[in-house]
Amino acid sequence: MRVIAGLRKGHNLFAPPGLEVRPTSDRVRTVLFDILGEFVNEARVLDLFAGAGTLGIEALSRGAQSADFIENHRPHTQLIQENLRRTHLEHHGQVILADAFVFLAQPRAAPYQLLFADPPYRFDLIEKLCALIESPEVLNDNGVFVWETSTRSATLPSGNVLALIKERSIGETVLRFYQKRQRE
């Protein structure tokens, strides 16, 4: 596993042993960031269920301003910190040991422009997660939420705040891109 493009292109990343974490493949990350394009530049990024940190690190390599990595398993947070050190991005990323729902419910200084969520494929709390993401303190107006999931997962119903703008399947994985509508 490696960084695909940007300033840290080619740097190797560690993945945790076993099947507990399913890092986003090079192929899926290529498609994801090709779709996002220049939107990543100078973005403030949140990587939920971060695992090995591949999505946030790829965003940083491609010009994101900063990334917060939220992971609730201590050994994985240590792995993310090591991956940030390996890529010399440790000053641009903050690794936080926390439950995603607890973290999202806390107040913060500024909202994010780009949010990645790559929970386990059998994750059944996506509607609860989206209700928290829709908060103006979490995702700014016109911010993008990318949900990586299984092709067998249902799409979210179109709500008042998050609108599905693109969907792309790559093998067993589907990327769903939601944009937050501006408040009137």
C-alpha positions in Angstrom: 0.0 0.0 0.0 1.4 3.4 -1.0 0.5 7.1 -1.5 -0.8 7.3 -5.0 -0.1 11.0 -6.0 0.9 14.4 -4.8 3.9 15.5 -2.7 4.3 12.1 -1.0 3.7 10.0 -4.0 5.2 6.5 -3.7 5.7 6.5 0.1 4.8 3.2 1.5 2.1 3.0 4.2 1.7 0.3 6.8 -1.6 -1.6 7.1 -2.7 -3.4 10.3 -2.3 -7.2 10.2 -5.3 -9.4 9.8 -8.8 -8.7 8.4 -10.0 -6.3 11.1 -9.2 -3.2 9.0 -9.8 -3.0 5.3 -7.6 -0.2 4.0 -8.9 1.5 0.9 -7.1 0.0 -2.1 -4.9 2.0 -4.5 -7.4 1.5 -7.2 -10.3 2.8 -5.2 -8.3 5.8 -3.9 -7.3 6.7 -7.5 -10.9 6.8 -8.5 -12.0 8.7 -5.4 -9.4 11.4 -5.8 -9.8 11.7 -9.5 -13.5 12.5 -8.9 -12.6 15.0 -6.1 -9.9 16.7 -8.2 -9.0 20.2 -7.1 -11.7 20.2 -4.3 -9.0 18.6 -2.1 -6.7 21.7 -2.3 -6.5 23.6 1.0 -9.4 21.6 2.4 -9.8 20.8 6.1 -10.3 17.0 6.1 -11.9 14.6 8.6 -11.1 10.9 8.2 -13.7 8.9 10.3 -13.1 5.2 11.0 -9.6 6.0 9.8 -8.0 2.5 10.2 -4.6 3.0 8.6 -5.2 6.6 7.7 -4.9 6.1 3.9 -7.7 8.5 2.9 -6.6 11.4 5.0 -2.9 10.9 4.1 -3.7 10.8 0.4 -5.7 14.0 0.8 -2.7 15.7 2.6 -0.3 14.5 -0.1 -2.6 16.1 -2.7 -2.7 19.5 -1.0 -5.3 19.4 1.8 -4.5 21.9 4.5 -5.0 19.5 7.5 -6.6 16.2 8.4 -8.1 14.9 11.6 -8.0 11.1 11.9 -10.7 9.6 14.2 -10.2 6.0 15.2 -11.5 4.1 18.3 -8.8 1.4 18.4 -5.5 2.4 20.0 -3.2 0.2 18.0 -4.7 1.7 14.8 -4.1 5.2 16.0 -0.5 4.3 16.6 -0.3 2.9 13.0 -1.8 6.2 11.6 0.8 8.2 13.5 3.6 6.0 12.1 2.1 6.4 8.6 2.1 10.2 9.1 5.7 10.1 10.2 6.7 7.9 7.2 5.2 10.4 4.8 6.6 13.4 6.7 3.0 14.7 7.2 2.8 14.5 11.0 2.5 18.3 11.4 -0.6 18.4 9.1 -2.5 15.5 10.7 -4.0 15.0 14.1 -4.8 11.5 15.3 -7.6 11.3 17.8 -8.5 8.1 19.8 -12.3 8.5 19.9 -15.6 7.0 19.0 -16.8 8.7 15.8 -20.3 9.5 17.1 -18.9 11.0 20.3 -16.3 13.1 18.4 -18.9 14.4 15.9 -21.2 15.5 18.8 -18.5 17.7 20.4 -18.1 21.4 19.6 -15.2 22.4 17.3 -13.5 25.6 16.2 -14.3 25.3 12.5 -16.2 22.9 10.2 -14.6 20.6 7.7 -14.8 20.9 3.9 -14.2 17.2 3.1 -15.2 14.3 5.2 -14.4 10.6 4.6 -16.2 7.7 6.3 -15.0 4.2 5.7 -16.8 2.2 8.4 -17.0 -1.6 8.4 -19.1 -2.8 5.5 -21.8 -4.2 7.8 -22.2 -0.7 9.4 -25.9 0.0 10.0 -25.7 3.4 11.6 -25.2 5.5 8.5 -28.4 7.5 9.0 -27.3 8.4 12.6 -23.9 9.3 11.3 -25.4 11.6 8.6 -27.6 13.4 11.1 -24.4 14.4 12.9 -22.5 15.3 9.7 -25.3 17.6 8.6 -24.5 19.9 11.6 -23.0 23.3 10.5 -20.3 22.7 13.0 -19.2 19.4 11.3 -19.4 20.0 7.5 -19.5 23.4 6.0 -22.0 24.5 3.3 -21.0 22.9 0.0 -18.8 20.5 1.9 -18.4 17.0 0.5 -19.0 13.8 2.4 -17.6 10.6 0.8 -18.9 7.3 2.1 -17.0 4.2 1.1 -19.1 1.0 1.5 -20.2 -2.2 -0.1 -22.1 -2.4 -3.3 -24.8 -4.2 -1.3 -25.5 -1.2 1.0 -28.5 0.9 0.2 -28.0 4.6 -0.6 -29.2 7.2 1.8 -32.6 8.7 1.1 -32.2 12.2 -0.3 -32.6 14.5 2.7 -32.8 18.3 3.0 -29.1 18.8 3.7 -27.0 16.0 2.1 -27.6 15.4 -1.6 -26.1 12.4 -3.5 -24.0 14.0 -6.3 -22.1 11.0 -7.6 -21.8 7.3 -7.1 -19.0 5.0 -8.5 -18.6 1.2 -8.1 -15.2 -0.4 -8.2 -15.5 -4.1 -7.7 -17.2 -4.8 -4.3 -16.7 -1.2 -3.2 -18.9 1.7 -3.9 -18.0 5.4 -3.4 -21.0 7.7 -2.7 -20.3 11.4 -2.8 -22.8 13.7 -1.0 -22.7 17.5 -1.0 -24.1 19.6 1.7 -26.6 22.1 0.4 -26.2 25.7 1.4 -28.5 27.0 4.1 -30.8 29.8 3.0 
